[in-house]
Amino acid sequence: MDRLRFYFNRLRERLWFRPLIMCLFSLVGVFLAKGVEYIPIPPGIPIVTMDSLETLLQTLAGTMLVVATFAVASMVSAYASAASTATPRSFPLVVADDTSQNALSIFIGAFIFGVVALTFLKNDFYLRDGRNILFVLTLLIFAVVIVTFVRWIDSVARLGRLGGTIEKVEESVRGSLKRRRLAPTLRCRAVTIEPGAGTSVPAGSIGCVQRIDVAALQAYAEAEKLRITVRALPGTFASPGRVLAEVTGDDGLHAPCDVEKVRAAFVVGNARTFDDDPRFGLVVLSEIAGRALSPAVNDPGTAIDIIGTLVRLFAGWAEPVKPEDLRACDFDRVEFPQLSIDDMFDDAFTAIARDGAASIEVAARLQKGLCALAGLGHAKMTEAANRHAKMAAARSEQAMTLEEDRATVRTLAAFAHHQ
């Protein structure tokens, strides 16, 4: 299921996928009208004339291509807006917007249906009952197109806007964090073997680790009676010298292995993905805040909103998980490292603290957010929040020119430290 989810999400990021599926459904509908016409229809059903059906199909085919072109232009404009106002790293999430992709798919599918059905109708492909069925299908498609267009107009007004992009990134990060909370080691064993104790498996290409097929690692380890320790989490930059995993025997010592088989379980691509890499989503949120704090934009309100978003995400991470909700360890021959709270805090707050050090409103809100996280009762999170509160206060001490502002930040940092 994890493998299917990963590749399905990659297909969702392709604009051609859903229109292709809808085109196939359109062709099925055209031939369905021909197949149903041999089923006896009760007498008394009005006869649909060729002219009325032809007019409907011509209207459908003539308008849907224009609407689809307009939809594509609006979506491309929204994508450019998301890349310029937020960050280019948010582009895959904006492209995968369900409402826009569904609308584009329905418009193109309706156009294909109209063209093909009109061609078959002109060549006397349908009998009387077939024309009746085709007429009903055409009316249904008109209704679906109208409802979809109305819903899409409401959605496209927000597509690519900064607030909508932030919501999409937050939703994606929340989902990946939830999956990792329920399976901290991706249903593998926790790491017990020290680095360097096993046979190293270096990366074979340069890029970012996007996904790790732990099921394939488990199958290979079971067949060869080995233990595999993952050393590169999703999001790690892989290079020929970077160790992806280490292989040991049951005794914990070096053991020979098929390097290519182990390496094949690591999907390496040109860019990081949101699915199995929660830290990437935190980086994207931090980038949005950093762009908002740049002198060219000067939008501290967006940075303050991002701080609130990060606090919500970390508060959700700190919530205790019920024992019955935890995923069982299904891969007992694979050891997988857990996410580091310190690394996650570095990804989320370091850039905001640096870029907003001179802004009293941003620096104060950051201290309040870190204070809230320090008081959640999560030991590691409290330690990380205190460390970042101290560093943020030190940056503000150097960046701020007014002593009253520096005193305010010092007071808030001291309060966070005592949580």
C-alpha positions in Angstrom: 0.0 0.0 0.0 2.8 2.4 0.7 4.3 1.7 -2.7 1.0 2.3 -4.4 0.4 5.5 -2.4 3.8 6.8 -3.5 3.3 6.1 -7.2 -0.3 7.3 -7.2 0.8 10.6 -5.7 3.4 10.9 -8.4 0.6 10.4 -11.0 -1.6 13.0 -9.3 1.2 15.5 -10.0 0.8 14.9 -13.8 -1.8 17.0 -15.5 -2.4 14.4 -18.2 -3.4 11.5 -15.9 -7.0 12.4 -15.0 -7.9 13.8 -18.4 -6.7 10.5 -19.9 -9.0 8.6 -17.6 -11.9 10.8 -18.4 -11.3 10.5 -22.1 -11.5 6.7 -21.8 -14.8 7.0 -19.8 -16.1 9.3 -22.6 -15.4 6.7 -25.2 -17.1 4.0 -23.1 -20.2 6.2 -22.8 -20.4 6.6 -26.6 -20.3 2.9 -27.2 -22.6 2.2 -24.2 -25.4 4.1 -26.0 -24.9 1.7 -29.0 -24.9 -1.4 -26.8 -28.0 -0.4 -24.8 -30.1 0.3 -27.9 -30.7 -3.4 -28.4 -32.5 -3.6 -25.0 -36.3 -3.3 -25.5 -37.6 0.1 -24.4 -41.2 0.5 -23.3 -43.5 2.2 -25.8 -44.5 5.8 -25.3 -40.9 7.1 -25.0 -40.6 10.3 -27.0 -38.5 10.0 -30.1 -35.4 12.2 -30.2 -34.9 13.8 -33.6 -31.5 13.8 -35.3 -31.5 17.6 -35.4 -32.0 18.2 -31.7 -29.4 15.6 -30.7 -26.9 17.0 -33.3 -27.4 20.5 -31.9 -26.7 19.4 -28.4 -23.6 17.6 -29.3 -22.3 20.5 -31.5 -22.9 22.8 -28.5 -21.0 20.4 -26.2 -18.1 19.9 -28.6 -17.8 23.6 -29.5 -17.9 25.0 -26.0 -15.9 22.4 -24.0 -12.7 23.0 -25.9 -12.9 26.7 -25.1 -13.7 26.1 -21.5 -10.9 23.6 -21.2 -8.4 26.1 -22.7 -9.6 28.7 -20.2 -9.2 26.2 -17.4 -5.6 25.4 -18.4 -4.7 29.1 -18.7 -6.2 29.8 -15.2 -4.3 26.8 -13.7 -1.0 27.8 -15.3 -1.5 31.4 -13.9 -2.2 29.9 -10.5 0.9 27.7 -10.6 3.0 30.7 -11.5 1.5 32.7 -8.7 2.2 29.9 -6.1 5.8 29.7 -7.2 6.3 33.5 -7.0 4.4 34.3 -3.9 5.1 31.2 -1.8 8.0 29.0 -2.9 8.7 26.9 -6.0 8.8 23.8 -3.7 5.1 24.1 -3.2 4.4 23.6 -6.9 3.6 19.8 -6.7 0.9 20.4 -4.1 -0.7 23.1 -6.1 -0.6 20.9 -9.3 -2.2 18.0 -7.4 -5.3 20.1 -6.5 -8.2 17.7 -6.8 -10.9 20.3 -7.8 -8.9 21.8 -10.6 -7.7 18.5 -12.0 -11.2 17.1 -11.9 -12.7 20.1 -13.6 -10.1 20.0 -16.4 -10.6 16.3 -16.8 -14.4 16.7 -17.1 -14.2 19.5 -19.6 -11.8 17.5 -21.8 -13.8 14.3 -21.4 -17.0 16.2 -22.4 -15.3 17.6 -25.5 -14.1 14.1 -26.5 -17.6 12.7 -25.9 -19.2 15.4 -28.0 -16.8 15.0 -31.0 -16.9 11.2 -31.1 -20.6 10.9 -30.5 -21.3 13.6 -33.2 -19.1 11.8 -35.7 -20.9 8.4 -35.1 -24.3 10.1 -35.2 -23.6 11.7 -38.6 -22.6 8.3 -39.9 -25.9 6.6 -38.8 -24.2 4.6 -36.1 -27.2 4.8 -33.8 -30.8 3.5 -34.2 -33.8 5.3 -32.7 -33.3 3.8 -29.2 -29.6 4.4 -29.4 -30.3 8.1 -30.1 -32.6 8.3 -27.0 -29.8 6.8 -24.8 -27.3 9.2 -26.3 -29.6 12.1 -25.7 -29.9 11.2 -22.0 -26.2 10.7 -21.6 -25.6 14.1 -23.2 -28.0 15.8 -20.8 -26.3 14.1 -17.9 -22.9 15.4 -19.1 -24.3 18.9 -19.5 -25.5 18.8 -15.9 -22.1 17.5 -14.6 -20.2 20.1 -16.6 -22.4 22.9 -15.2 -22.0 21.8 -11.6 -18.3 21.2 -12.0 -17.8 24.6 -13.6 -19.6 26.4 -10.7 -17.6 24.5 -8.1 -14.3 25.1 -10.0 -14.9 28.9 -10.3 -15.1 29.0 -6.5 -11.9 27.0 -6.2 -9.8 28.6 -8.9 -10.3 32.0 -7.1 -8.2 30.6 -4.3 -5.9 28.3 -6.3 -2.3 29.6 -6.1 -3.1 32.3 -3.5 -0.6 32.4 -0.6 -3.2 31.4 2.0 -4.4 28.4 0.0 -0.8 27.3 -0.7 0.0 27.4 3.0 -3.1 25.3 3.8 -2.1 22.7 1.2 1.4 22.5 2.6 0.1 22.2 6.2 -2.3 19.5 5.2 0.4 17.5 3.5 2.8 17.9 6.5 0.1 16.9 8.9 -0.6 13.7 7.0 3.0 12.7 6.7 3.6 13.5 10.4 0.6 11.4 11.4 1.8 8.4 9.4 5.2 8.7 11.1 3.6 9.1 14.6 1.7 5.9 14.1 4.8 4.1 12.7 7.9 6.0 14.0 10.2 3.5 12.4 8.0 2.6 9.4 7.0 -0.7 11.0 10.7 -1.7 11.3 12.9 -2.2 14.4 14.5 0.7 16.1 18.2 1.3 15.3 20.5 -0.6 17.7 23.6 -1.1 15.5 26.3 1.6 15.7 27.4 3.3 12.4 30.3 1.5 10.7 29.5 -1.9 12.2 28.2 -3.4 9.0 28.9 -3.6 5.2 28.2 -0.1 3.7 25.9 0.3 0.8 26.7 3.6 -0.9 24.3 5.5 -3.2 24.7 4.8 -6.8 23.3 8.1 -8.1 23.1 11.7 -7.1 19.7 13.1 -5.9 17.4 13.0 -2.9 16.0 9.8 -1.3 12.3 10.0 -2.0 11.2 6.6 -0.7 12.5 3.5 0.9 10.9 0.1 0.1 11.3 -1.5 3.5 9.3 -4.5 2.3 11.9 -5.3 -0.3 14.7 -4.9 2.2 12.9 -7.3 4.6 12.4 -9.9 1.8 16.1 -9.8 0.9 17.2 -9.9 4.5 15.0 -12.9 5.2 16.3 -14.7 2.2 19.9 -14.2 3.0 19.6 -14.2 6.9 20.9 -10.7 7.2 20.0 -7.5 9.1 19.8 -4.2 7.3 20.1 -0.8 9.0 18.9 2.2 7.1 21.2 5.2 7.4 19.5 7.6 5.0 16.0 8.8 5.7 13.7 10.1 2.9 14.9 13.6 2.1 18.6 12.8 2.5 20.8 14.1 -0.3 22.4 11.0 -1.8 25.8 11.0 -3.5 28.3 8.3 -4.4 30.0 8.6 -1.0 26.8 8.7 1.0 25.9 5.5 2.9 22.3 4.5 2.4 22.3 1.4 4.6 24.6 -1.0 6.4 24.3 -4.8 6.3 25.2 -7.2 9.1 24.7 -10.8 10.0 22.7 -12.1 12.9 25.8 -11.7 15.0 25.9 -7.9 14.3 29.2 -8.2 12.3 30.0 -7.4 8.7 28.4 -9.7 6.2 28.6 -9.9 2.4 25.6 -8.7 0.5 24.3 -7.9 -2.9 24.8 -4.1 -3.0 22.6 -3.6 -6.0 19.6 -5.3 -4.4 19.8 -3.2 -1.3 20.4 0.0 -3.3 17.4 -0.7 -5.5 15.1 -0.3 -2.5 16.0 3.3 -2.2 14.1 5.5 -4.7 16.4 8.5 -5.6 15.0 11.4 -7.6 16.0 15.0 -8.4 13.8 16.6 -5.8 12.4 15.9 -2.4 8.7 14.8 -2.0 6.2 15.4 0.7 4.9 11.8 1.1 7.5 10.2 3.4 9.5 13.3 4.2 7.8 15.5 6.8 10.9 17.6 7.2 10.6 18.8 3.6 7.2 20.2 4.4 8.6 22.1 7.4 11.4 23.5 5.1 8.8 24.7 2.6 6.8 26.5 5.3 10.0 28.1 6.6 10.8 29.2 3.0 7.4 30.8 2.6 8.0 32.7 5.9 11.5 33.7 4.7 10.2 35.1 1.4 7.5 37.1 3.3 10.2 38.6 5.5 12.4 39.7 2.6 12.8 43.5 2.1 11.1 43.2 -1.3 8.0 41.7 0.2 8.0 42.9 3.8 5.0 40.9 5.0 5.6 39.9 8.6 1.9 38.9 8.9 2.5 35.9 6.7 5.6 34.9 8.8 3.4 35.1 12.0 0.8 32.9 10.3 3.5 30.3 9.5 4.7 30.3 13.1 1.1 29.5 14.1 1.0 26.7 11.5 4.3 25.2 12.8 3.0 25.3 16.4 -0.1 23.4 15.4 1.9 20.8 13.6 4.4 20.2 16.4 1.5 20.2 18.9 -0.1 17.4 16.9 3.3 15.6 16.9 3.5 15.8 20.7 0.1 14.2 21.3 0.4 10.8 22.8 -0.5 7.8 20.6 -2.7 5.1 22.0 -0.9 1.7 22.1 -3.6 0.1 19.9 -3.1 2.7 17.2 0.7 2.0 16.9 1.6 0.0 13.8 3.1 -3.4 14.6 6.7 -4.2 13.7 6.3 -6.2 10.4 9.9 -5.9 9.2 12.0 -7.4 12.0 15.2 -7.6 10.0 15.3 -3.9 9.0 16.3 -1.2 11.4 15.0 2.3 10.7 15.9 5.6 12.5 13.3 7.8 14.0 12.8 11.5 13.1 14.9 13.8 15.2 13.0 16.6 17.0 16.2 18.7 16.9 16.4 18.4 13.1 12.7 19.2 12.7 13.0 22.3 14.8 16.1 23.4 12.8 14.1 23.0 9.6 11.1 24.9 10.9 12.5 27.8 13.0 16.1 28.6 12.2 15.4 30.6 9.0 12.4 32.4 10.6 14.5 33.4 13.6 17.3 34.7 11.3 15.2 36.6 8.8 12.8 38.0 11.5 15.4 38.8 14.1 15.0 42.6 13.6 11.2 42.5 13.6 9.7 42.8 17.1 6.3 41.4 16.0 7.9 38.3 14.4 10.5 37.8 17.1 7.9 38.1 19.9 5.5 35.7 18.2 8.3 33.2 17.6 9.2 33.3 21.3 5.5 32.8 22.3 5.2 29.9 19.9 8.3 28.3 21.2 7.1 28.9 24.8 3.8 27.1 23.9 5.8 24.1 22.5 8.0 24.0 25.5 5.0 23.7 27.8 3.5 20.6 26.0 5.2 18.2 28.3 7.2 16.5 25.6 10.8 16.3 27.0 12.7 16.4 23.7 10.5 19.1 22.3 10.9 21.2 25.4 14.6 20.9 25.1 14.6 21.8 21.4 12.2 24.7 22.0 14.3 26.2 24.8 17.4 25.9 22.6 15.8 27.7 19.7 14.3 30.4 22.0 17.8 31.1 23.3 19.3 31.3 19.7 16.4 33.5 18.5 16.9 35.8 21.4 20.6 36.1 20.6 19.9 36.9 17.0 17.4 39.6 18.0 19.9 41.1 20.4 22.3 41.7 17.5 19.7 42.8 15.0 17.4 45.1 17.0 18.3 48.7 17.5 15.8 49.6 20.2 16.6 48.5 23.8 12.9 48.1 24.7 12.5 45.6 21.9 15.5 43.6 23.0 14.2 43.6 26.6 10.8 42.3 25.4 12.4 39.4 23.5 14.7 38.6 26.5 11.7 38.5 28.8 9.8 36.2 26.5 12.8 33.9 26.0 13.3 33.7 29.7 9.7 32.7 30.2 10.0 30.0 27.5 13.1 28.7 29.2 11.2 28.1 32.5 8.4 26.1 30.8 
